[in-house]
Amino acid sequence: MSARVLFYVQHLLGMGHLYRARRICDALHEAGFAVTLVSGGEPVAALANTPYRALQLPPIKASSSDFSGLADADGHPVDEAYKAARRNALLAAASDIAPDIAIIEAYPFGRRQVRFELAPFVEMLSATGRTLVCCSVRDILQAGRKPGRDRETVDILNRHFDAVLVHGDERLARLADTFPLAGEIAPPVFHTGIVAPPRPDAIAPTNEVLVTAGGGAVGAALLQAAAEAARDPRLARLRFILATGPNMPTPDRERIAASAGDNVAIVPFIDALATRLSGCALSISQAGYNTVADILVAGCPAVLIPFAAGGETEQTVRAEALQAAGRAAVVRETALDGASLAQAALDAIAAPVGKIDLSLDGASATARILAKLRG
């Protein structure tokens, strides 16, 4: 019988966590695991056609970009009854599936907003004595955590978890770089490599500048600056494709469209992004995990504008590491406007793309690691 895997993921603002989880679950399915993906964020098309079971909890999302509160799909604050319904649904699913392996994305390093369900969920799985409990975490963690938070994280890992899967390459970033107590984690820590899509087939070079901002909820300033940069006469030969994403507010989308010149097209999203990037003249984007993975696998020139609102540091650390490796130009949000972005675009296009040797098969590596751990 195939080993049963339950993968829990909760996206609160952007959708990067969900897409990384989907790639990992795809690889687990292809490796022969019986996968159930449990999602707690808003329903998205990415889970509509999975070749394995996908369960949707009553959805929640961040009520603001600083993650200070939780809201339901209609934007109403989440109350205790709603939390209880989610918790009961999650625990019932775990009881029904009886997983051999449980993978919890981010927690306990993050997702404290949903510890009302994750704490009892992890405790239940750990108490069975037969479930391999694993934490799945991205390459770089948020800095500036509250005092005692790191110690609490280590205590939870050491008490309830059997492995930590860090989805990054140690040559770019190690867990210890952004988690000071990494050396005190008792369960084994595995750096899987970056969870990237398959390398795309080569396509003919184009004059496209592909501008993306994840789901779009916090990407309006980036796209507005790109529309202004496209007016620079030195970039007139290029065609700017601005992808708003599904979560950009309508007023922002309309304002950007009104300012767009003749060499700008505004689209909801870009299909087969990694393939399009492989032939583009330039990528302009934030520095989220999945976007960077697409850029690395495509091998295109890149300008990164790391998201830094609300004290966020993860994207800045990632962008600066890639800049130091000669793999991307960086414009800080505080310096972002049409002129600064136009100059960064010209510099990135003129410079050779830096060669960087990184493992990009993190999804398949995760499946291999779990197979070995399972025995």
JORAHU-V225185 format. One record per run of one state. SS is the DSSP state (H for helix, E for strand, L for the rest). FROM is the first residue (numbers start at 1). TO is the last residue. If there is no record, write none. Layout:
ss=SS from=FROM to=TO
ss=SS from=FROM to=TO
This chain:
ss=L from=1 to=3
ss=E from=4 to=9
ss=L from=10 to=15
ss=H from=16 to=30
ss=L from=31 to=33
ss=E from=34 to=39
ss=L from=40 to=44
ss=H from=45 to=47
ss=L from=48 to=52
ss=E from=53 to=56
ss=L from=57 to=60
ss=E from=61 to=62
ss=L from=63 to=69
ss=E from=70 to=71
ss=L from=72 to=76
ss=E from=77 to=77
ss=L from=78 to=79
ss=H from=80 to=97
ss=L from=98 to=100
ss=E from=101 to=105
ss=L from=106 to=111
ss=H from=112 to=128
ss=L from=129 to=131
ss=E from=132 to=138
ss=L from=139 to=148
ss=H from=149 to=160
ss=L from=161 to=162
ss=E from=163 to=167
ss=L from=168 to=174
ss=H from=175 to=178
ss=L from=179 to=181
ss=H from=182 to=184
ss=L from=185 to=187
ss=E from=188 to=191
ss=L from=192 to=194
ss=E from=195 to=195
ss=L from=196 to=207
ss=E from=208 to=212
ss=L from=213 to=219
ss=H from=220 to=229
ss=L from=230 to=232
ss=H from=233 to=235
ss=L from=236 to=238
ss=E from=239 to=243
ss=L from=244 to=249
ss=H from=250 to=259
ss=L from=260 to=263
ss=E from=264 to=267
ss=L from=268 to=272
ss=H from=273 to=279
ss=L from=280 to=281
ss=E from=282 to=285
ss=L from=286 to=288
ss=H from=289 to=298
ss=L from=299 to=301
ss=E from=302 to=304
ss=L from=305 to=308
ss=H from=309 to=311
ss=L from=312 to=313
ss=H from=314 to=324
ss=L from=325 to=328
ss=E from=329 to=330
ss=L from=331 to=332
ss=H from=333 to=335
ss=L from=336 to=337
ss=H from=338 to=350
ss=L from=351 to=360
ss=E from=361 to=361
ss=H from=362 to=374
ss=L from=375 to=375
